Amino acid sequence: MNSVRPTMNRARSERAGHRLSTALLLSLVGVAAAAGCRKPPPDEVVYTGQGAGPGVAQPPGSGGSAPVTSTGSGATSTTAASSTIATTAGAGGAGGAGGAGGGEPVPGDVCPPVPVAEGPFSKAKLITAAADCALNRACEFEAQARALHESAAALARGPGEPSAAAARGAWLAAIAVWQEVELFRFGPAASSTQPGGQDLRDQIYSWPLVSRCKVEEQIVSRAYAQPSFSSSLINGRGLAALEYLVFYGGGDNACSQYSPINANRTWAALAAGELAQRKADYATAAAADVLAQAGALARAWAPEAGSFREKLTQAGQGSPVFATEQDALNAVSDAMFYVEQEVKDWKLGRPLGFTEDCVTPTCPEALESRFALASAAHIRANLRGFRRLFQGCGEGGQGVGFDDWLREVGSADLADRMLAALSGAQSAVDALDQPLEQALSTDRAKVESVYTAVKALTDLLKTEFVSALNLELPQSSEGDND
């Protein structure tokens, strides 16, 4: 593909090494996280991922201030300050998110609908459509994050199955939106080595950089109650930590015998009631941190002077970040490759044993959401996010997308084939009649069919797609012949 791509501009070349290093780090830590594949997950990840959170100054004029956390003698009490994003009555999510793997989000009432552009195609319209969609998804996620925080706080105030079920439902609703946001990893959600990147994605959801042991050590130390929690290691915070805290009710831990909580028997000393209360308190603090980061993400996309949205939509017209429209579209298209690496290789290939870092026939420990049994639901949401960018963010795929650009340059057949491949991947996931965590061992053929269907889409993405639109292949995909 290098022969058909233009020479990378200097800024992109400087980012390439950083992006490769990040990809390698994620890959290596993801391998370690698959405990049954090679070795137990690390207790620490040497990256704090500091970002905006409780105790960190927020930009002036922000719509949603960071929650203020105070610790009393019992549960951690957290109240959120005012925000531009208000949730619907009951804060949506918990009610309709019943069983594991579900969690369809309840839309917030105040998030503006995505405008649907009319008239002839232009790159400017495509860039604006991507920005509007990112803003809409960030807004919806902040609403769900607020609902999650409220549910976690209610659980801390009154532990019990009703409040625990509500917290689980709120997490499922929030993660369903977030898994769509994962496809918008350009600008503020991207790495700080990327144009306009603020590392906000890792602050909210650090998978595969996760460590159950880290969370359990912080349950014992009560690090979640400290002011420094928002700048602590990301593998003990965010939505991944919240999944364990609200879904796993066991009294065991995943740390080695050498961990202080086992060597000093401080974990064993926790009575069942105390352990449950600490998990609920921890969940409240983690949810408050997620809400703060969600607010930061929504503000970064706000249609205000100086926001990243303005810098993106002004590409080629004096933008301080993007000298040309093509530079901006390269950044957006890079984010779409989430389905190639994270979905195909990490969420499916590793558990199936298709990657070199899994040395056993299967590596179920590499699955994304083993406590909530929501791995398949996450992939469904990822594909929905991809469709929003590729086809259009409006209802039923309305609006300007990359498929329109393909048609504009005379590649309508490719656009149709990619849409067919996308629909095929979505159908393959929908055909799973049990959680992916179970299907991996009881109906492997169906899981393999999902992998094959996603690969049909990504094969087109990294070959004909980038060639037809003269886009640059992301560093993570260069040299990948799979």
Secondary structure in CASP SS format (residue, H / E / C, confidence):
PFRMAT SS
TARGET T0000
AUTHOR 0000-0000-0000
METHOD secondary structure of the structure
MODEL  1
M C 1.00
N H 1.00
S H 1.00
V H 1.00
R C 1.00
P C 1.00
T C 1.00
M C 1.00
N C 1.00
R H 1.00
A H 1.00
R H 1.00
S H 1.00
E H 1.00
R H 1.00
A H 1.00
G H 1.00
H H 1.00
R H 1.00
L H 1.00
S H 1.00
T H 1.00
A H 1.00
L H 1.00
L H 1.00
L H 1.00
S H 1.00
L H 1.00
V H 1.00
G H 1.00
V H 1.00
A H 1.00
A H 1.00
A C 1.00
A C 1.00
G C 1.00
C C 1.00
R C 1.00
K C 1.00
P C 1.00
P C 1.00
P C 1.00
D C 1.00
E C 1.00
V C 1.00
V C 1.00
Y C 1.00
T C 1.00
G C 1.00
Q C 1.00
G C 1.00
A C 1.00
G C 1.00
P C 1.00
G C 1.00
V C 1.00
A C 1.00
Q C 1.00
P C 1.00
P C 1.00
G C 1.00
S C 1.00
G C 1.00
G C 1.00
S C 1.00
A C 1.00
P C 1.00
V E 1.00
T E 1.00
S E 1.00
T E 1.00
G C 1.00
S C 1.00
G C 1.00
A C 1.00
T E 1.00
S E 1.00
T E 1.00
T E 1.00
A C 1.00
A C 1.00
S C 1.00
S C 1.00
T C 1.00
I C 1.00
A C 1.00
T C 1.00
T C 1.00
A H 1.00
G H 1.00
A H 1.00
G C 1.00
G C 1.00
A C 1.00
G C 1.00
G C 1.00
A C 1.00
G C 1.00
G C 1.00
A C 1.00
G C 1.00
G C 1.00
G C 1.00
E C 1.00
P C 1.00
V C 1.00
P C 1.00
G C 1.00
D C 1.00
V C 1.00
C C 1.00
P C 1.00
P C 1.00
V C 1.00
P C 1.00
V C 1.00
A C 1.00
E C 1.00
G C 1.00
P C 1.00
F C 1.00
S C 1.00
K H 1.00
A H 1.00
K H 1.00
L H 1.00
I H 1.00
T H 1.00
A H 1.00
A H 1.00
A H 1.00
D H 1.00
C H 1.00
A H 1.00
L H 1.00
N H 1.00
R H 1.00
A H 1.00
C H 1.00
E H 1.00
F H 1.00
E H 1.00
A H 1.00
Q H 1.00
A H 1.00
R H 1.00
A H 1.00
L H 1.00
H H 1.00
E H 1.00
S H 1.00
A H 1.00
A H 1.00
A H 1.00
L H 1.00
A H 1.00
R H 1.00
G C 1.00
P C 1.00
G C 1.00
E H 1.00
P H 1.00
S H 1.00
A H 1.00
A H 1.00
A H 1.00
A H 1.00
R H 1.00
G H 1.00
A H 1.00
W H 1.00
L H 1.00
A H 1.00
A H 1.00
I H 1.00
A H 1.00
V H 1.00
W H 1.00
Q H 1.00
E H 1.00
V H 1.00
E H 1.00
L H 1.00
F H 1.00
R C 1.00
F C 1.00
G H 1.00
P H 1.00
A H 1.00
A C 1.00
S C 1.00
S C 1.00
T C 1.00
Q C 1.00
P C 1.00
G C 1.00
G C 1.00
Q C 1.00
D C 1.00
L H 1.00
R H 1.00
D H 1.00
Q H 1.00
I H 1.00
Y C 1.00
S C 1.00
W C 1.00
P C 1.00
L C 1.00
V C 1.00
S C 1.00
R H 1.00
C H 1.00
K H 1.00
V H 1.00
E H 1.00
E H 1.00
Q H 1.00
I H 1.00
V H 1.00
S H 1.00
R C 1.00
A H 1.00
Y H 1.00
A H 1.00
Q C 1.00
P H 1.00
S H 1.00
F H 1.00
S H 1.00
S H 1.00
S C 1.00
L C 1.00
I H 1.00
N H 1.00
G H 1.00
R C 1.00
G H 1.00
L H 1.00
A H 1.00
A H 1.00
L H 1.00
E H 1.00
Y H 1.00
L H 1.00
V H 1.00
F H 1.00
Y C 1.00
G C 1.00
G C 1.00
G C 1.00
D C 1.00
N C 1.00
A C 1.00
C C 1.00
S C 1.00
Q C 1.00
Y C 1.00
S C 1.00
P H 1.00
I H 1.00
N H 1.00
A H 1.00
N C 1.00
R C 1.00
T C 1.00
W C 1.00
A C 1.00
A C 1.00
L C 1.00
A C 1.00
A H 1.00
G H 1.00
E H 1.00
L H 1.00
A H 1.00
Q H 1.00
R H 1.00
K H 1.00
A H 1.00
D H 1.00
Y H 1.00
A H 1.00
T H 1.00
A H 1.00
A H 1.00
A H 1.00
A H 1.00
D H 1.00
V H 1.00
L H 1.00
A H 1.00
Q H 1.00
A H 1.00
G H 1.00
A H 1.00
L H 1.00
A H 1.00
R H 1.00
A H 1.00
W C 1.00
A C 1.00
P C 1.00
E C 1.00
A C 1.00
G C 1.00
S C 1.00
F H 1.00
R H 1.00
E H 1.00
K H 1.00
L H 1.00
T H 1.00
Q C 1.00
A C 1.00
G C 1.00
Q C 1.00
G C 1.00
S C 1.00
P C 1.00
V C 1.00
F C 1.00
A C 1.00
T C 1.00
E H 1.00
Q H 1.00
D H 1.00
A H 1.00
L H 1.00
N H 1.00
A H 1.00
V H 1.00
S H 1.00
D H 1.00
A H 1.00
M H 1.00
F C 1.00
Y H 1.00
V H 1.00
E H 1.00
Q H 1.00
E H 1.00
V H 1.00
K H 1.00
D H 1.00
W H 1.00
K H 1.00
L H 1.00
G H 1.00
R H 1.00
P H 1.00
L H 1.00
G C 1.00
F C 1.00
T C 1.00
E C 1.00
D C 1.00
C C 1.00
V C 1.00
T C 1.00
P C 1.00
T C 1.00
C C 1.00
P H 1.00
E H 1.00
A H 1.00
L C 1.00
E C 1.00
S C 1.00
R C 1.00
F C 1.00
A C 1.00
L C 1.00
A C 1.00
S H 1.00
A H 1.00
A H 1.00
H H 1.00
I H 1.00
R H 1.00
A H 1.00
N H 1.00
L H 1.00
R H 1.00
G H 1.00
F H 1.00
R H 1.00
R H 1.00
L H 1.00
F H 1.00
Q C 1.00
G C 1.00
C C 1.00
G C 1.00
E H 1.00
G H 1.00
G H 1.00
Q C 1.00
G C 1.00
V C 1.00
G C 1.00
F H 1.00
D H 1.00
D H 1.00
W H 1.00
L H 1.00
R H 1.00
E H 1.00
V C 1.00
G C 1.00
S C 1.00
A H 1.00
D H 1.00
L H 1.00
A H 1.00
D H 1.00
R H 1.00
M H 1.00
L H 1.00
A H 1.00
A H 1.00
L H 1.00
S H 1.00
G H 1.00
A H 1.00
Q H 1.00
S H 1.00
A H 1.00
V H 1.00
D H 1.00
A C 1.00
L C 1.00
D C 1.00
Q C 1.00
P C 1.00
L H 1.00
E H 1.00
Q H 1.00
A H 1.00
L H 1.00
S H 1.00
T H 1.00
D C 1.00
R H 1.00
A H 1.00
K H 1.00
V H 1.00
E H 1.00
S H 1.00
V H 1.00
Y H 1.00
T H 1.00
A H 1.00
V H 1.00
K H 1.00
A H 1.00
L H 1.00
T H 1.00
D H 1.00
L H 1.00
L H 1.00
K H 1.00
T H 1.00
E H 1.00
F H 1.00
V H 1.00
S H 1.00
A H 1.00
L C 1.00
N C 1.00
L C 1.00
E C 1.00
L C 1.00
P C 1.00
Q C 1.00
S C 1.00
S C 1.00
E C 1.00
G C 1.00
D C 1.00
N C 1.00
D C 1.00
END
